């Protein structure tokens, strides 16, 4: 599936079907920061073979959001590359 709103929406539907509401909330939050990064996370979520694998992906989303916000504050430069 191509990256973009459609992929994010399809992933959200699957998460809702699995009653994984924390994932829904966090995927929406990361989608607001950067849709392409959100799609990369969606891809990892969809490819996870088990509930534990999906949980690991979801648990890392706040780190991704913080990194994206830090990058935005630094004018688009990743703070770890400075």
C-alpha positions as CSV (number, residue, x, y, z in Angstrom):
1,X,0.0,0.0,0.0
2,X,1.3,3.5,-0.8
3,X,2.2,5.9,2.0
4,X,-0.4,8.6,2.7
5,X,-3.8,9.2,4.2
6,X,-5.3,6.0,2.8
7,X,-2.6,3.8,4.5
8,X,-3.1,5.7,7.8
9,X,-6.9,5.3,7.6
10,X,-6.6,1.5,6.8
11,X,-4.3,1.0,9.7
12,X,-6.6,2.9,12.0
13,X,-9.5,0.7,10.9
14,X,-7.5,-2.4,11.7
15,X,-6.5,-1.1,15.1
16,X,-10.1,-0.3,15.9
17,X,-11.2,-3.8,14.8
18,X,-8.6,-5.2,17.2
19,X,-9.8,-2.8,19.9
20,X,-6.3,-1.3,20.1
21,X,-7.5,2.2,21.0
22,X,-4.1,3.3,22.3
23,X,-2.6,2.6,18.9
24,X,-5.4,4.6,17.2
25,X,-4.7,7.6,19.5
26,X,-0.9,7.5,19.0
27,X,-1.1,6.8,15.2
28,X,-3.3,9.9,14.8
29,X,-0.9,11.9,16.9
30,X,2.1,10.9,14.8
31,X,0.1,11.4,11.6
32,X,-0.4,15.0,12.7
33,X,3.3,15.5,13.0
34,X,4.4,13.7,9.8
35,X,2.2,11.6,7.6
36,X,5.1,9.7,5.9
37,X,6.7,8.9,9.2
38,X,3.3,7.8,10.5
39,X,3.0,5.5,7.5
40,X,6.4,3.9,8.2
41,X,5.1,3.2,11.7
42,X,1.8,1.9,10.2
43,X,3.8,-0.5,8.1
44,X,5.6,-1.9,11.1
45,X,2.3,-2.2,13.0
46,X,0.6,-4.0,10.1
47,X,3.6,-6.3,9.6
48,X,3.9,-7.3,13.3
49,X,3.0,-11.0,13.6
50,X,1.6,-10.9,17.2
51,X,-0.1,-8.7,19.7
52,X,3.2,-8.3,21.5
53,X,4.9,-7.1,18.3
54,X,2.2,-4.6,17.7
55,X,2.5,-3.4,21.3
56,X,6.2,-2.9,20.9
57,X,5.6,-0.7,17.8
58,X,2.9,1.3,19.6
59,X,5.1,1.7,22.7
60,X,7.8,3.4,20.5
61,X,5.4,5.9,18.9
62,X,5.9,8.6,21.7
63,X,9.6,8.5,21.0
64,X,9.0,9.1,17.3
65,X,6.7,12.0,18.1
66,X,9.2,13.6,20.4
67,X,11.9,13.2,17.8
68,X,9.7,14.8,15.1
69,X,8.8,17.7,17.4
70,X,12.5,18.3,18.3
71,X,13.4,18.3,14.7
72,X,10.6,20.9,14.0
73,X,12.0,23.1,16.8
74,X,15.5,22.9,15.3
75,X,14.3,24.0,11.9
76,X,14.0,20.6,10.3
77,X,17.4,19.3,11.5
78,X,17.6,16.1,13.5
79,X,19.0,17.1,16.9
80,X,21.0,13.9,17.0
81,X,23.0,14.9,13.9
82,X,24.3,18.2,15.5
